[in-house]
Amino acid sequence: MRMTIPVARVLSALLADPEAPRYGLDLMRLTDLPSGTLYPVLHRLRAAGWLAAEWEDIDPVAAGRPARRYYRLTGDGVRAARLALAELRALAPEGRPSRGGAEPTGAPAW
């Protein structure tokens, strides 16, 4: 998986609460990424086996909105994402503020 800033932002957002299912608009808000950047990242993460996705089971008419597709890191995805973000932080240039802690709390400020 090529670690780009958008990928790092998505992984950080998902790792903030790995058990919480997230949908596209939720991830767009958490990462500050537009849909044209977010959805290709989600597709790449799914193709790599890091991300699972499933449609919610609702009646769109009764709910008054379309069904959402929820994304969640797989077990392998959680491990790989933590390792990839730790390696990325280790490569950060001197003087760049550290986010500290073992668990990311949200999208990095990169």
Order of alpha helices (4+ residues) and beta strands (2+ residues): alpha-beta-alpha-alpha-beta-alpha-beta-alpha
